Amino acid sequence: MKKTLIIFIACINAALAADAKTHYEIQLDSLKEDHKIMYFGEGNIPSRDSIRAMIDMFYVDQFRHFQDPRAPYFLFLSKDSQLAMGIGGVVRMRGWYDWGGVIPYNGFIPYAISVPRDGVNRRKISTTPAGTALFFRVIGRNHRLGDYQLYIETNFDGYNQVGMKLKKAYATVNDWTVGYANSTFGDPTAFPPLIDAQGPQAEIQTTAVLVRWLHSFNRNWTMAASVEAPSSQVGFDNKTTAKLNDYFPNIATFGQYGWGENQHIRLSGIMRVLPYQDLVNGSNESRIGWGLQLSTIFRPADKLTIYGTANTGRGYGSLTGDLIMTNFDLINNPNEPGKMYAPASWAWYGAVQYHFLPNLFASATIGQERFTPAHHVDPSTYKYGLYGAMNLFWDITPRVQVAAEVNLGKRQNFDGSHNYARRACLMTQFSF
């Protein structure tokens, strides 16, 4: 009898452990339940499991960023559960105050910190609706095509920060994606939660027209490879060197091991051909650029999430945070007029997120990017930048979120001169 009771108690404990959900999963479930579904087609209303399976597909995305719009509140679902359509978006308003150094952009970018300190522009208050977005998504199953998806997203951060700008537009059929989408080299899922639209320097946020193959071999292993439209930033001077048109696509790939709910470790790589013209010898030349990245997101405890990314390479600066602000993919070799080379750089960030409640969490992020050219550069050239952020997010409802954040950044040049910048941000957003 005693042995039977022990076995019974053990079974109950195992069942409770299996059903126990983390704060992250509770938060996600509350969002998945917050939908208004309209049915079309013939037949009976599908089962609850079929409905939930289709809604889940709106959140299954290897390239989903924390700031991406949530699944639409209004969903159109066929009664055979083979097609779902949603039109949604987010109204996002940010306001911030800079002091001790002004960054003249919506994003907090250490590269843009004035060195030496600007005695005039030391304080500034700004607001922007940039990040407000509209999107349309279709998810379906076809007996000939298999699973497919169509997605279009526009952001209101174009002309004067209010013009509509295309952010993504792609089609996915089974393992293949064609269109304008996040680069395979990036890992947006491993980006930390931030109000700041720019994020730490190691974030790879590049979007390109691409053809991508992505396949999950089982519950844990995923691989991807893509051919992507190039866009190099070459530091030519039009005296000894000049820029040529890009003529070879970027090749990107990743391998990933995943576990649990949205937890993984990923190794990514990219190869680029960077062309230029040698005006001294009158010849067209090219150099190879490359990058490697290791990224992760995991939850070691119920309320705790860890984010981390580190990348390095040569001639990949225009894909990263700070170096995207200048032409550092190729720079002139001061010892050989007419010759250019791909300088090295590296970047990293780490972040921790803690859930006080399923709908209330805080995070802290720190990161750095360092430019390491092989030859002498102008002393006022950017050497490295530091990035830090601390914030608090509160989901008042599954569709209404408010947040506050403090940012700290530093820029240091090769001559040792440096400066700091500070920013306090507030945000409110409404998803629909």
C-alpha positions in Angstrom: 0.0 0.0 0.0 2.8 2.4 0.9 4.6 1.6 -2.3 1.5 2.2 -4.3 0.9 5.6 -2.6 4.5 6.7 -3.3 4.1 5.8 -7.0 0.8 7.7 -7.1 2.4 10.8 -5.6 5.3 10.6 -7.9 3.0 10.4 -10.9 1.0 13.5 -9.7 4.3 15.4 -9.2 5.5 14.5 -12.7 2.2 15.5 -14.2 2.3 18.9 -12.4 5.9 19.4 -13.5 4.9 18.7 -17.1 2.0 21.1 -17.0 4.0 23.8 -15.2 4.7 26.8 -17.5 7.3 29.5 -17.3 6.4 33.1 -17.0 7.4 33.5 -20.6 5.0 30.7 -21.7 2.2 32.2 -19.7 2.7 35.6 -21.3 2.7 34.0 -24.8 -0.4 31.9 -24.1 -2.3 35.0 -23.0 -1.5 36.6 -26.3 -2.4 33.6 -28.3 -5.8 33.5 -26.6 -6.5 37.2 -27.3 -7.9 36.9 -30.9 -11.2 37.5 -32.6 -11.7 34.7 -35.2 -14.0 35.0 -38.2 -14.7 31.8 -40.1 -15.3 31.3 -43.8 -16.0 28.4 -46.1 -18.3 25.5 -45.8 -18.6 23.0 -42.9 -18.5 23.1 -39.1 -16.4 25.4 -37.0 -13.0 23.6 -36.5 -12.0 22.1 -33.2 -10.2 24.2 -30.6 -7.0 22.2 -31.2 -7.1 23.0 -34.9 -7.6 26.7 -34.2 -4.8 26.8 -31.7 -2.4 25.0 -34.1 -3.1 27.6 -36.8 -2.6 30.5 -34.4 0.7 29.0 -33.2 2.0 29.2 -36.7 1.8 33.0 -36.5 4.5 32.8 -33.8 6.8 30.2 -35.3 9.5 32.2 -37.0 13.3 31.7 -36.8 13.7 35.4 -37.5 11.2 37.0 -35.1 12.4 40.1 -33.4 11.2 41.3 -30.0 9.9 44.5 -31.6 8.0 42.8 -34.5 4.2 43.2 -34.4 2.3 40.6 -32.5 -0.2 38.3 -34.3 -3.3 40.2 -35.5 -6.3 40.5 -33.2 -8.7 39.8 -36.1 -8.0 36.5 -37.8 -9.9 34.9 -40.8 -9.8 31.1 -40.6 -11.3 28.6 -43.0 -13.5 26.0 -41.5 -11.3 23.2 -42.9 -8.3 24.8 -40.9 -6.3 25.0 -44.1 -6.0 28.8 -44.5 -5.6 31.7 -42.1 -5.4 35.4 -42.9 -4.6 38.3 -40.6 -4.2 42.1 -41.0 -2.7 43.7 -38.0 -0.1 46.2 -36.8 1.2 48.2 -33.9 0.9 51.9 -33.0 4.2 52.7 -31.2 5.2 56.0 -29.7 8.6 56.7 -28.3 9.9 59.8 -26.4 13.3 60.4 -25.0 15.6 62.9 -23.3 19.3 63.0 -24.1 21.8 64.7 -21.7 25.5 65.0 -21.4 25.8 64.4 -25.2 23.1 64.3 -27.9 22.7 61.5 -30.5 20.9 63.0 -33.5 19.0 59.8 -34.4 16.0 57.8 -33.1 18.3 54.9 -32.4 20.9 55.1 -29.7 24.2 54.7 -31.7 27.5 55.1 -29.9 29.3 55.8 -33.2 27.2 59.0 -33.5 28.4 60.5 -30.2 30.2 63.8 -30.8 34.0 63.7 -30.1 35.0 66.1 -28.7 32.0 67.1 -26.7 29.6 69.4 -28.5 29.2 72.4 -26.1 26.0 73.5 -27.9 24.0 70.3 -28.4 24.2 68.8 -24.9 20.5 68.3 -24.2 17.6 67.3 -26.4 14.0 66.0 -26.0 12.5 64.1 -28.9 9.6 62.0 -29.9 8.8 59.7 -32.8 6.0 57.4 -34.1 8.7 55.5 -36.1 8.2 51.8 -35.5 4.5 52.0 -36.0 3.7 49.2 -38.5 1.1 47.5 -40.6 1.3 43.9 -41.8 -0.6 41.3 -43.7 0.0 37.6 -43.3 -1.5 34.5 -45.0 -0.7 31.0 -43.7 -2.0 27.9 -45.4 -1.7 24.3 -46.4 -2.1 23.0 -50.0 -2.1 19.4 -51.1 0.3 20.2 -53.9 2.5 23.0 -52.4 2.5 21.9 -48.8 2.7 24.6 -46.1 3.1 28.2 -47.4 3.1 31.7 -46.0 2.9 35.2 -47.5 4.0 38.2 -45.5 4.1 42.0 -46.1 5.1 44.6 -43.4 5.5 48.3 -43.7 6.9 50.7 -41.1 6.2 54.4 -40.7 9.8 55.4 -40.4 10.5 56.6 -43.9 10.5 60.2 -45.0 10.6 62.6 -42.0 10.1 59.5 -39.8 6.4 59.3 -40.7 6.5 58.1 -44.3 5.6 54.5 -45.1 8.5 52.3 -45.8 8.6 48.6 -46.9 10.3 46.5 -44.2 9.6 42.9 -45.3 7.9 41.2 -48.3 8.4 37.5 -48.8 6.8 34.2 -49.6 7.6 30.9 -48.0 6.7 27.5 -49.4 7.8 24.6 -47.2 11.6 25.0 -46.8 12.0 27.8 -49.3 11.7 31.6 -48.8 11.9 34.1 -51.6 11.6 37.9 -51.1 12.7 40.8 -49.0 13.5 39.3 -45.5 16.0 39.2 -42.6 19.4 38.0 -43.6 20.2 34.4 -42.7 23.4 35.8 -41.0 21.3 37.5 -38.3 19.5 35.9 -35.3 16.7 38.4 -34.4 15.2 35.9 -31.9 18.3 36.3 -29.7 18.0 40.1 -29.7 17.2 41.4 -26.2 14.0 43.3 -25.3 14.7 47.0 -25.8 12.8 50.3 -26.5 15.8 51.5 -28.5 15.2 50.8 -32.2 19.0 50.4 -32.9 20.1 48.0 -30.2 23.6 46.8 -29.2 26.3 46.9 -31.9 26.4 43.1 -32.4 22.8 43.0 -33.7 22.7 42.0 -37.3 19.5 43.6 -38.6 20.2 43.5 -42.3 17.3 42.9 -44.6 17.9 41.9 -48.2 16.2 40.3 -51.2 17.1 36.7 -50.9 16.4 33.0 -51.7 16.7 30.9 -48.6 16.5 27.2 -47.8 15.7 26.4 -44.2 15.1 22.9 -42.9 14.4 21.4 -39.4 15.8 17.8 -39.3 14.1 17.0 -36.0 12.9 18.8 -32.9 16.4 20.1 -32.2 18.4 20.7 -35.3 17.9 23.3 -38.0 20.0 24.4 -40.9 19.7 27.2 -43.4 21.5 28.7 -46.4 20.7 31.7 -48.6 21.8 33.7 -51.6 21.3 37.4 -50.8 21.4 40.7 -52.7 24.6 42.6 -51.8 25.1 46.2 -50.7 28.7 47.0 -49.8 30.0 50.2 -48.3 33.5 51.0 -49.7 35.7 53.8 -48.3 37.0 55.0 -51.7 38.6 58.4 -52.2 38.1 58.9 -56.0 41.8 59.7 -56.2 43.5 56.4 -56.0 40.4 54.1 -55.6 36.8 54.1 -56.7 33.7 52.1 -56.0 32.4 49.5 -58.4 28.9 48.0 -58.6 28.3 44.9 -56.5 28.2 41.9 -58.9 28.3 38.8 -56.6 25.6 37.8 -54.1 26.3 37.4 -50.4 26.2 33.7 -49.3 24.9 33.2 -45.7 24.3 30.1 -43.7 23.6 28.9 -40.1 23.3 25.7 -38.0 21.2 25.7 -34.9 20.4 23.4 -32.0 17.2 24.3 -30.2 15.3 23.0 -27.2 12.3 24.0 -25.1 10.1 27.0 -26.0 12.1 29.3 -28.2 15.6 28.4 -26.8 18.6 27.8 -29.0 22.3 28.2 -29.8 23.2 29.2 -33.4 26.4 29.5 -35.4 26.0 31.7 -38.5 28.4 32.7 -41.3 28.4 35.0 -44.3 30.8 35.5 -47.3 30.9 38.6 -49.5 32.7 39.8 -52.6 33.7 43.4 -52.3 34.7 45.1 -55.6 36.6 48.3 -56.1 38.6 50.1 -58.8 42.4 50.7 -58.5 42.8 54.1 -60.2 46.6 53.9 -59.9 46.9 50.8 -62.1 43.6 51.2 -63.9 42.3 47.8 -62.9 39.2 46.4 -61.3 39.8 44.5 -58.1 37.9 42.7 -55.4 38.4 41.4 -51.9 36.6 38.7 -49.9 34.7 39.8 -46.8 33.4 37.3 -44.3 31.7 37.1 -40.9 31.1 34.5 -38.2 28.5 34.8 -35.4 27.6 32.7 -32.3 24.2 33.6 -30.7 21.9 32.1 -28.1 18.8 32.6 -26.1 17.9 30.3 -23.2 16.0 30.2 -19.9 18.0 28.7 -17.0 15.1 29.3 -14.6 11.4 30.0 -14.7 11.6 33.8 -14.6 15.1 34.3 -16.2 16.1 34.6 -19.8 19.6 35.0 -21.1 20.6 36.5 -24.5 24.0 36.6 -26.0 25.7 37.2 -29.4 29.3 37.6 -30.5 30.5 38.1 -34.1 33.8 38.8 -35.9 35.1 39.0 -39.4 36.6 41.2 -42.2 34.7 43.5 -44.4 31.3 42.9 -42.8 31.1 46.3 -41.0 28.0 47.5 -43.0 26.0 44.6 -41.5 26.6 45.5 -37.8 25.5 48.3 -35.5 28.1 51.1 -35.2 30.1 50.4 -38.4 27.0 50.6 -40.6 27.3 54.4 -40.1 30.4 54.6 -42.3 32.3 53.0 -45.3 34.4 50.4 -43.5 33.8 47.2 -45.6 36.9 48.2 -47.6 39.3 50.9 -46.8 42.5 52.3 -48.5 45.9 50.7 -47.7 48.1 53.7 -46.8 51.2 51.8 -47.8 50.1 50.8 -51.3 48.2 53.6 -53.2 45.4 52.2 -55.3 45.0 49.1 -53.0 42.1 48.5 -50.6 41.7 45.8 -47.9 38.9 44.4 -45.7 39.5 45.5 -42.1 38.7 43.3 -39.2 36.2 44.1 -36.4 34.4 42.3 -33.7 31.3 42.9 -31.5 29.4 41.3 -28.7 26.5 41.8 -26.3 25.0 40.0 -23.3 21.6 40.5 -21.8 19.5 39.2 -18.9 15.7 39.4 -18.6 13.7 38.8 -15.4 9.9 38.3 -15.2 8.5 39.6 -11.9 5.1 38.6 -13.2 4.1 37.0 -16.6 3.2 40.5 -17.8 5.9 42.5 -16.0 9.6 42.1 -16.7 12.9 44.0 -16.7 16.1 43.5 -18.7 19.7 44.8 -18.8 22.0 44.8 -21.8 25.7 45.6 -22.3 27.7 45.4 -25.5 30.7 46.6 -27.4 32.0 46.9 -31.0 35.7 47.3 -31.9 37.3 48.3 -35.2 40.7 46.8 -35.7 42.3 47.9 -39.0 45.6 46.3 -40.1 47.2 49.7 -41.0 47.4 53.2 -39.7 44.2 55.3 -39.8 43.4 58.9 -39.1 43.6 59.5 -35.3 40.0 60.7 -35.1 38.7 57.4 -36.5 36.3 55.4 -34.4 38.1 52.7 -32.4 35.3 51.2 -30.3 31.9 51.9 -28.9 30.2 50.7 -25.6 26.4 50.2 -25.3 24.3 49.7 -22.2 20.6 49.7 -21.5 18.3 48.9 -18.5 14.5 48.8 -18.9 11.1 47.8 -17.5 8.2 46.5 -19.6 4.6 46.1 -18.5 1.8 44.5 -20.6 -1.3 46.2 -19.2 -3.3 43.9 -21.5 -2.0 41.4 -24.1 -2.4 44.2 -26.6 -1.2 47.3 -24.7 2.4 47.7 -23.5 4.3 50.5 -21.8 8.0 50.6 -21.0 10.8 52.8 -19.7 14.5 52.6 -20.5 17.8 54.2 -19.7 20.7 54.0 -22.2 24.4 54.8 -21.8 27.0 54.9 -24.6 30.6 55.7 -25.2 32.7 56.4 -28.3 36.5 56.2 -28.3 38.8 57.2 -31.1 42.2 55.9 -32.0 43.9 59.0 -30.5 42.3 58.3 -27.1 39.7 61.1 -27.3 36.2 59.9 -26.2 32.8 61.0 -25.1 29.7 59.7 -23.5 26.0 60.0 -24.1 22.9 59.2 -22.0 19.3 58.8 -22.8 16.1 58.2 -20.9 13.2 56.7 -23.0 9.5 56.1 -22.6 7.3 54.0 -24.9 3.7 53.0 -25.3 2.4 50.7 -28.0 -1.0 49.3 -29.0 -1.2 46.1 -31.0 -4.1 45.1 -33.1 
